[in-house]
Amino acid sequence: LPSASLPTHVTGLQNLNEFFLNDNSLTGGITSWPFTLPSLKYLDLSNNSLTGPIDKIQKPNSVQEVYLAYNHMHGEIQSSFFNLANLIELDLSSNNFSGLIKSDMLLKLKNLETLVLSSNNFNGAIKLDVLSKLKNLSMLELSHNKLLSLSSDDGVNSTFQKLETLYFSSCNVQQFPNILRSAKSLRYLDLSNNAIKGSIFKWESEGENFHILDLRSNLLQGPLLAPLPPSLEEFWISNNNFTGEIPPPICNLTFPQILDLSRNYLGGIILKCLGSSSYGSRIINLQKNIFKGKIPDFCADYNGLINLALNDNQLEGPLPRSLINCTFLKFLNLANNKLNDTFPRWLGALPALQVLILRFNRFHGLLNISGDIRPSFSSLQIVDLSGNEFNGVLPTTFFQNLNSLKHARNLSELVQESDKEGLTPLYALHFYDQVSVNVTWKKSEMELEYIRTLPIFTAIDFSNNRFSGKIPEAIGELRTLEVLNLSHNSFTGNIPPSLGNLVELESLDLSSNNLSGEIPFQMTKLTFLEVLTFSHNNLVGPIPHGNQFNTFENDSYYGNLGLCGFPLTKQCGNGEGSKPPAPKRKEAKGSPVAFIWKLVMMGYGCGVVLGLSTGYLVFTTGRPWWF
């Protein structure tokens, strides 16, 4: 519908059973008449632009399901609203409601099965022992109410009979509610982003149907001693203070899909069972701990592993060749360890591999590409080999094989691809939508930062190695490349004019090499270029004018004594060097997800980019940083 308001009153709808006006452009407030229609059972006004509080209900009707989510409603919930005694499902999420939530008032809704109040501004303490008297309650979603907390008695004399889902993320919870220990039907528990201290509590029930436990970003500590329900499919405990080793009983999980133990202080060796086909995890995230020893044989036989993040540990030795069997693997992050091996060219046979991060290890030797695999690394979109000891000339065939960097793909194509692989939309979200990118660059006294949450991001980082020879012209074929960093190597020769074909490029760093000759004028075609560094080379001649080149400062060219022209004070022989006119800057691409630029003061910091261990950073020094 076009923008419109609900009428203040209606007549002749005494027999109306269902009222659907969701997903429109309704504005204005909600009057009380829909709640007084005598026959109404179902009311859905979600996904509109409705505002204001809900009017006082004079004569409550027998409505059973009310959906008002995703509007702009505010104010407190009128006490008369709780006189809708026949309510079974109530969803007021994603509004601006505020005020105190009184558990005793909720008891009036004695038939309630589903209560969703998430993403509002409610406050107070939800008394779970009181709500347990709602015998039919199966779903309770209260996340993202930062002033809302949980409380309960000792849990001895009360329990939830039918509660299956409890979402209480990003609130003000400071301890585990005891009553949950005996919630026999509990299947989904999300207490992430709170301030819960202590250790993981032990379930008194067997938890036969428990599927998801999310305790990310709390203050939990100590070893992982409590036994986990074998039925657990998703186990999230990242960003806590857990110590000790991974307990062997974790191998007893019957069908684990996601195991995220990242950003803790867990150590010891990585259990061999995590790599077996019988374990069957799709996502294993152990990054930023203190694990030691060798990487176990992941995918020793057939395995459905899609994401493996072992970066920022103390792992040693070569890569296990069993990884060649991970035929569904999309993301592999092994950065910041002590791995010692040659380039794993055999990984080029993995048809789905999109992200390969080996930065800051002890990899060495030539970047050889197997002639038996054609094409090799054909799906790769992000490759980071920086901070190793690779040497020799970059092989042209490596870049010619990167087919995914030659043709743009959109989100719908990737979701369709996930569907073909049997992945649910939830997993598609984990694999694509949570990949976040954060790039900063120092400009004067400010930092320029852009953030991208996207299904597609493309980058090549070979910096801080010992590569030599010429930069291959074939890089110019990678038309969807957005970040290219070849700095701190020993490249010689000219900058290839073909780099001007990288029309999507936004960051280019060729600094600290031995490049010579002039800067190709073709590079002025890079109209999305925001970060450029040619410093510390042997470049000569005039700096090109036009488009983004009119925006770069002296730091981009420092240490090239033969360069002249704007922005340098050194004029060229033909008198060039005056400041060119300001360019008309393009703000966004036509791609499905555009970069978001913002200026932030120095000291803002680079923040933490979460997702599938594939956040990308360029610090103020210009060095890229994967984490």
N, C-alpha and C positions, 0 to 999 in steps of 0.2 A: 504494500500500500504506500501511496505518497504520504508525506508528513501530515499527521492528523492527531486529534486528541480523542480520548474516550468521552462519551457524553456524560453529563452530570447525573442523568437519570434515564431510565427506559421503562417501557410498558409492554405488556403482551408477550413476555418471555417466560411465563410460568412453567412451561414444559421443556425448557432448554436443559439438556443434559451435559453437553460438552461445549466449551467456549474456547476456540483457538484463534488467537491473534498474535502468535509468536513470530519472530523474525520479520518484523515490519519496521516502520519509522514512527511509531506512536510517540507522542510527546505529552507533556502535562502530567497531572497527578492521577492517582487511582482513587476514585470515589468508592463508597462502601456498597453500592448496589449489586456488583457481581456476587458478593458474599451473602446476599439476601435472597437470591433467586431460589425458589423452593425446591426445584428439581435438579439443580446444577451439581454435578459430580466431579467435573474436570475443568480446571481453569488454567490456561497457559498464556501468559503475557510476556514471556521471556524474550530476550534479544530485541529490545526496543530502546527507546530513549526516555522512558518514563521517569518523572522526578517527584520530589516531595515525599512526605510520609504517607502511610496508609491511613485513611480516615477511620474514625471510630465506627465500629460495626454495631448497628442498633439491634438487628434481628438476625443473628447468625443462622446460616442454613446448614445443610448436610453435605457440603462439598467435601470430597475425599482427597483430591490431589490439587495442589496449588504450586504453580511454577512462575516465579517472578524474577528469575536470575538474569544477570547481564542487563541491568538498567542503571539508572542514576538516582535511585531512590535513597532517601536519607531519613534521619530522625530515629526516634525510638519506636519499637513495636508496641502498638496500643494493647493494653491488657485485654480489651474486648476481642482481639484477634485469637486469643487462647480459648475463647468460648466456642471455636469451631471444633467441637468435640469429636466429629467423625473423620477428621483429617488422618489420612494414612501416609501421604507423602507431602513434604513441604520443602521447597527449594527457594531460598532468598539470597543465594550466593552472588558474588560479584556486583555488589551495590555499595552504598555508603551508609548503611544502617549503623547506628551507634546505640549506646546505652547499656544498661546492666541486663545480662541474661540471668533470669532467676529459674533455677532448676525446678523449684516447686510449681511455678507457673506452667512449665512444660508438662507436668504430670496431668494437667487437665486434658491433654491430648492423648488419652488413654489408648487409642487405637494406632498410634503413630508407629510406622515401620521405618520411614526414611526421613532424616532431618539433615538438611544441608544449609549451613549458615556461613560457609567459608568466604574469605575475601571481603570482609566488612570491617567495621571498627567497634565491634562489641567488646565489652569488658566484663570483669567479674571472674568468679570461679565456678566452673561447671562441676557439680557434685555428681560423680558417676554412681555413687551408691544410691543416690536418689533416683537418677535416671534408670537404674537397673529395675525399678518398679514398673517401667514400661515394658511389659512382658513380650511385646511383639517387635521391639526396636531391633532392627538388623543393620542399619547403616547410620552412622553419625559422622558427619563431615563438618569440622569447625576450623579448618586450617586458615592461616593468614588473617588472624585477628590478634594483633601483637599484644593486646592488653588482656587477653583471655587466658586463664589458667585452668588446670585440672585439680580436683581434690576428691578425696574419698576417705572413708573410715578404714579400718584395718582389713576390710574385705571379707571378714569371717562370716558374717550373717547375710551377705548379699552377693549376687552374681548375675551376670547377663546370660539369659537362657538362649537368645537367638542372635546376639550381636555378632555380625560377620565382618563389618568394616568400621574401623575407627581411624579417621584422618584428623590429626591435630598438629600439623606442621606449621612452623613459623608463628608460634604463639608465645606463651610465657610459662611453659611447663618446666619444672625444676626437679621433678622426681617421677619415677615410675608409679602409676596408680596400682596399688596392691590388688584391686579388684580384677585387674586384667589377668592375673595369674590363673584364675579359675574360669576364665571366659572360654568355655569348651567349644563354642562354634566360631571363634575368631579366625578369620582367614587373611585379612589385610590390615596391617597396623603401620601407620605412618606417624612417627613422633619426631621427624627430622627438623633441623633448624630451631632447636630449643636450647635450654640450658640444663639438661638432665645430667646429674653427676652420678658417680659410683660405677657399678658394673652392671652388665646385662642381667635382668632378673631371670629366675628359673620358672618355667611354666609348671603349674601343678597338674594341669591336664596334659594329655598326650599330644595335643595339637595335631591330630591326624589330618586336618584340612587346612592347616596354616600354609599360606602361599607366599605372602610378601611381608617382610620385616624391614622397615626403613628407619634407621636411627642416625642418619648422616648429620654432621655438624651439630654435635652436642659436646658435653664435657665428660664423656664416659672414659673410664680408665681401667687399668688392670689387665690381667690376661683374659683370654676368651675361654672361660672354663665352663660356662653354662651349656648343657647339651641343647642342640637345636632340633626343632621338629623335623623329622626326616622328609616331610612333604614340602619343605620350604623350597620355593622356586626362585625367589629374589631376596638376596641378603645384602643390604646396604649399611655399612658402618663407617664410611669415609669421614675424614675431618673430625677425628676424636683423638684420644690419647691412649689407645690400647697398646699394650706391651706384650712381650713374650712371643711364642711361636704360634703358628696356625695349628689348632688342635686336630689330631687325627680323626676324631669323630665327624669332622666336616666332610670327610670322604663318604659318609653314610647317607648324604642327601640323595634322594632317589631321582629327582629330576630338576637339578639346579639350572636355571637359565642365566641369571645374573649374579655374579659374586664380586662385590666391590668392597675391598678392604683397604683402599688407598688412603694416603695421608694420615698414617698413624705411626707408631714406633714398633711395629711388628718386625721380628727378625728370624734368624735361623734359616733353614733351607725351605725352598718351595716344595710342597708335598708332590710326589710323583702322581698321585691320583688325580690332581687337577688337570693333568694333560691327557688322561685316558678317555677313550670314546665312551666308556660307561658313565663317566661323569657328565658329559654332554652339555657343558655350559656354552652359551652363545657369547657372553661378555665376561672376561676375567680382568679385573682392574686391581693390580697390586702396587701401583706406582707410589713413589714417595714414602717408602718404608726403609728398613735397613736389612733386607734379605741378602743373604750371602750364598756363595757356592755357585754351581752351574745351573743353567736353565734346564728344567726337566724336559723329557721328550714329549712335548705337546704334539698331539695328533700322531702318536705312534702308529695308530691305525685310523680308520675313517672317523672324522670328527666334524661337528657343525660349528666350530669356533669361528666367530666373526670379528671380535675385538679382543686384542691382547695387549695390555699396557703393563709393562714391567719396568718402566723408566724410573730414574732417580732412586736406585738401590745400590748395592755393592756386588752385583753379580759378575762372575768371572767366566773365563774360558771361551770356547767357540760357540757359535749358534748351533743348536741341535738340528741336524739335517731332517729330523722328523717333521719340521715345519712345512716341508714340501707337500705333506699330506693334508694340510689345512686348506682344502680347496674352496672353502667359503670365506676365508680370511679377508677382511677389508681393511682393518686398522692394525698396524704393528708398531708399537712405540717401545724402543729399547734404549732410549737416550740416557746419558749420564750414569753409566755403569763402568765396569772395568773389562768389558768384553774384548777379546783379542782374536781377530779373525781377518780373513781377506773379504773382499766384497762378495756378499751372498748372491751371486748372479743366478743361482738356481731358484731363488724366490721369484724370478721373472716368469716362471711357469704358472704361478698362482693367478687364475683368470680374473679374480674379483679384487685383488689387492689395490687399494686406492691410496693408502697412506703408509709410507715407510720412513720411520724416524730412527736413525742410528747415531745421532749427534753425540759428540763428546764421549767417545769410547777409545779403543785402541785398534780400530780397524786400519788396515794398511794395504799397500800394494796398488796394483792397477785396477781401473774400473773396467774390468773385462766383462763382456756380454757373451753369453752362451750362444753358439751358432746353432745349437740343437733346438732352441726355443724361438719360434717365430709366430707372431712378434713377441718380444720379451717386455714385460712390464707394460702391457698394452692398456691397462686400466688405471695406471698410476696417475694421481692428481697432485699429491704432495710427497716430495722426497727431500729429506734433510740428512746430509752426510757430513755436516759441518763439525769442526773440532776433532778431526781424526788425523791419520797419517797417510791418506791416499796420495798417490803421486802419478806422474805420467800425463799423457795427453788424453783429453776427453774424447771418447769414441763417438763419432758422428752417428753410428747406428743406435746408440742409447737413446738419443733424442728423436730419431726417426721412428722409433718404436712406440713413443708415448702418444698413442692415438687419442686418449681421453683429453689431452691438452690441445688437441687440434680442432675439436668440434664441441660446441656448447651443448650442455644438457640441462634440463630444468627439473624442478622438484617432482613434477608429476611423473616424469620418466623414471626417476629413482624410486618413487613409491611403487610404481608398477613393477619395477624390477624386484623390489622386496616382496611384493605379493607373489610373484612367480617362484620366489625362493621359500615360500611358506611362512613369511614373517608377518606378524600381526601389525596393525598400525602403531601399536605401542612400541614395538621394536623398531619400526621404521623411524619413529621419533628419536629413539635412543641413538640410532646409527647415523642419522642425518641432521635433524633439526638442532641437536644440542652441540654441534660443532661450532664453537665460537672463536672469533679471531679478534685480537686486540693489538693494534700496531700504533706505536707512538714515535714521534720524531721531534726533536728539540728545534724550535724556531725562536730565536731571540730569547726572551724571558718566559716564553710560553711553551707548552707541549701540545702538539697537535695529535689528537687521538681519534682513530676510527675503529668502530666495533662492528663486527658482522656476525650475525647468527644465521647460518645458511646450510643448505644441503650440499653446496658446491664451493670449494675454495681451492685455488691452485697455486703452488709455490715450489720453487727449486732453490735449495740452499746448499751450496758446495763450499762455503767459506771456511777459512782457517784450515786448509790442507796444504798439500805440496803439488797441486796440479800445475802443469806447465803447457807450453805450446800455445796455439791460437784458440780463441773462443770459436767453437763450431758455428758455421753459418746456419746449420740445421735448427738451432734454437729458435730462429725466426719463424719456423713453421708452427710453433706452439702458440697459436693465436689466442687461446683462452688463458694464458699464463698471467697471473696477477702479481706475483712476487718473484724476483730473480736476484739472488745474492751469490756472486762469485768472488767476493772480496778476500783479501789476505791469502793470495796464492802467488804463483809466479807466471801468470799468463803474459804472453808477448804478442806483438803484432797490433793490427788495427782493431778498433771496435767494429764488429760486423754491421754493415748497413742494414742487414736483414732484421736486426733488432727493432727497426722501425715498423715492422709488421706485427709486433706484439701489441695490438691495439687495445687490449684489456689491461695492460701492465699499469700497476699503481705504485710499485716500489722497485727500484733498480739500484743495486750497489755493486760497483766494479772497482772499488777503492783498493789501494795497497797491492797493486800488481805492477807489471812492467809494460803496460800498454802504451802504444805510441801512435803517431799520426793525428789526424783531425777528428773531431767529434762529427759523426755523419749527420748531415742536415735532415736525413730521413727520420731521425728520432723526434723531430718536432711534430710528427703525426701522433705521438703518444699523448693524447688529449686527456687521459685519466691519470697521468703520472703525477704523484704527489710527493714522493721521496726519491731523490736522485743524489748519488754520491760517486764522483769520479776521482776523488782526492788521491794524492800520492801515486801518481803514474807519470808518464812522460808525454802527455798529450800536448799538442801544439795547435796553433792557428786560432781563428775566431770561434767564439762560442755561438752556436746557432741561436737565432731569434725566432720568436713565435710561440703561441700557445703556452704550454706549461713552462717552457724554458724561460719565459719572461718572469717567472715567479721564484726561481731558485736563487739562493744567496751564495756569497763567497765560499762558505764551507763546502759546498758541493764540488768545488774545483781546486781546493787548497792543495798545494804541493805539486802543481803542474806549471812550471815556470814558463813554458812556451805558450800557454793559453793567453788570449786577450779578448777584450770586449766585455760588454755588460754580463754579469754584475761586477767584474773586476775593474779596478781603477786603471789598469794597463790598457791603453788603446792600441788597436791594431794599426798597421801601416796605412791603411786606407781611411783612417780617421774614425773607424767604428768604435763604439764604446759608450755612446749616449744611451740613456735609459729608454727602452722601447715602450710603446703604449701598453697599458694594462690589458691583459687578454680577457676575453669573455670565457669564463670558466664554466665547464659543465659540472652540474651538481650531482647527477646520479645517472647510472647506467639504465639501459632498458631491460636489464636482466630481472628475474622475478624478485630477487632480494638485493637491494642496493646497500652500499656502504653508508654508514651514519657518521658524519664528521662532527666533532665538537672540540672546542678549545678548552683546555683545562690548565689551571695555574701550576707552576712548578711545585712539586711536592705532593701533587695529587696521587702520584704513584700509578703503577700499571695495573693494580688490581689482580684478582684471581679469576682466570677464565676457566670455567668448568665445562664438562662435556665428556667427550670420548678421548680424553688425553691428547687432543690435537689442537690445543690453543696455540696461537702463534703470536710472538711479540717481537718488535724491534725496539730495543731500549734507546735511551737518548744518545748512547754512543754509536748507534747505528747497527749494533750487532743483533741479528735475529735470535730469538730464544723460544724454543719449543718447550711446552710443559703440559 
